[in-house]
Amino acid sequence: MSNAHGNRAEEPAIKEQRVTKQRIAVGAALDTIDDFVSTQELHRMMYDAGSRVSLATTYRIVQSMAEDGQVDVLRNAEGEAVYRRCAASTHHHHLLCRNCGKTVDIEAPAVEAWAASVAQDNGFTEVAHTVEIFGLCPECSAAKAAK
C-alpha cells in the first residue's frame, strides 16, 4: 500500500523501468525544481528548454515515478496533483505556501504517534497517512501585510 510519499507498508518488488531519453529528460527536469509542480507545468518548462517529450508521455513517466516512490505527489489547494523530487528518504509531511508554492519538508513525531494511536484504537493495521499544511510563507505573508 502506498501513500502520497511513496512509503509502503510492504515493499513490493520494484518493477524494472526502461531507461529512455524521455525518462531521463523528465528526471533531469524534476531535479532542477525545488517546489511541487504539476505535470503540465513540468511539460511547459521542458518544452521551453528545448525538450520535445509529449505531454502524454510526461504524464505517464511522472505517474510511474510516483508509483515507484521516486517523487512525492500531493494535491495542491485546487485539488491538482503536483510532483517533486524529494531529498527526504523517510516518511515526512509538507508545509506549502498557497501563494508562491514554496514547500518545506517537515517531520512530525506527534502526528505519527497520533495516527498510530487512532489506528490502533480502531483496530486498523497496515495504515498510511498524509498530512499537508497549507498557508502563506514568511515572504508572502510580509508582502500581503505590506499591501
VENCORCOR-V481138 format. One record per backbone hydrogen bond with DSSP energy under -1.0 kcal/mol. CO is the residue of the C=O (numbers start at 1). NH is the residue of the N-H. E is the energy in kcal/mol with one decimal. If there is no record, write none. Layout:
CO&NH&E ; CO&NH&E
This chain:
1&9&-1.5 ; 3&6&-1.9 ; 4&73&-2.2 ; 7&3&-1.3 ; 20&24&-2.4 ; 21&25&-2.3 ; 22&26&-2.5 ; 23&27&-2.5 ; 24&28&-2.6 ; 25&29&-2.2 ; 26&30&-2.5 ; 27&31&-1.8 ; 29&32&-1.2 ; 30&33&-1.3 ; 37&83&-2.9 ; 38&42&-2.6 ; 39&43&-2.8 ; 40&44&-2.4 ; 41&45&-2.5 ; 42&46&-2.5 ; 43&47&-2.9 ; 44&48&-2.8 ; 45&49&-1.4 ; 46&51&-2.7 ; 47&50&-1.8 ; 54&58&-2.4 ; 55&59&-2.6 ; 56&60&-2.3 ; 57&61&-2.7 ; 58&62&-2.7 ; 59&63&-2.5 ; 60&64&-2.2 ; 61&65&-2.6 ; 62&66&-2.3 ; 63&67&-2.5 ; 64&68&-1.8 ; 65&70&-2.8 ; 66&69&-1.4 ; 72&84&-1.6 ; 74&82&-2.8 ; 76&79&-2.3 ; 80&76&-2.6 ; 82&74&-2.0 ; 83&37&-2.3 ; 84&72&-3.2 ; 93&106&-2.6 ; 94&133&-2.9 ; 95&104&-2.2 ; 96&135&-2.3 ; 97&101&-1.2 ; 102&97&-2.5 ; 104&95&-2.3 ; 106&93&-2.9 ; 108&112&-2.2 ; 109&113&-2.5 ; 110&114&-2.4 ; 111&115&-2.9 ; 112&116&-2.2 ; 113&117&-2.3 ; 114&118&-2.8 ; 115&119&-2.3 ; 116&120&-2.6 ; 117&121&-2.9 ; 118&122&-1.1 ; 119&124&-2.9 ; 120&123&-1.7 ; 131&94&-1.2 ; 133&96&-3.2 ; 135&98&-3.4 ; 137&141&-2.7 ; 138&142&-2.3 ; 139&143&-2.2 ; 140&144&-2.2 ; 141&145&-2.3 ; 142&146&-1.7
